[in-house]
């Protein structure tokens, strides 16, 4: 590495131009990498929601095997962690850590009987609103 000649009484360091060039290069790198990173993060949240819905479906199926039917819409997914009143055949809890929130921090939606099957289980997606497209689309079990 080359050493800059120094004069007695002068401090060594980077010039303003050198610092600006480094900042521009860092800005360009961040501008290129950040969108790709956040896109991957959103895709992983969708995959996580699908996996959680599958785990909730499995717990609901175990509940149905024990009790003879799925929990009602009013009982909701809470029936997987706490025995509903009057359910003598309940053998839970069916989830180890309780009912999770979806990856965006919203509760999963549950209906029994469902409009699309015996039970409808879904997340409203990134926007928290029904419907949507892309990352804002609902993630469902049907």
Buried (B, 14 or more C-beta within 10 A) or exposed (E): EEEEEEEEEEEEEEEEEEEEEEEEEEEEEEEEEEEEEEEEEBEEBBEBBBEBBEEBEEBBBBBBEEBEEBBEBEBBBEBBBEBBEEBEEBEBBBBEEEBBEBBBEBEBBBBBEBEEEEBBBBBBBBBEEEEBEEBBBBBBBE
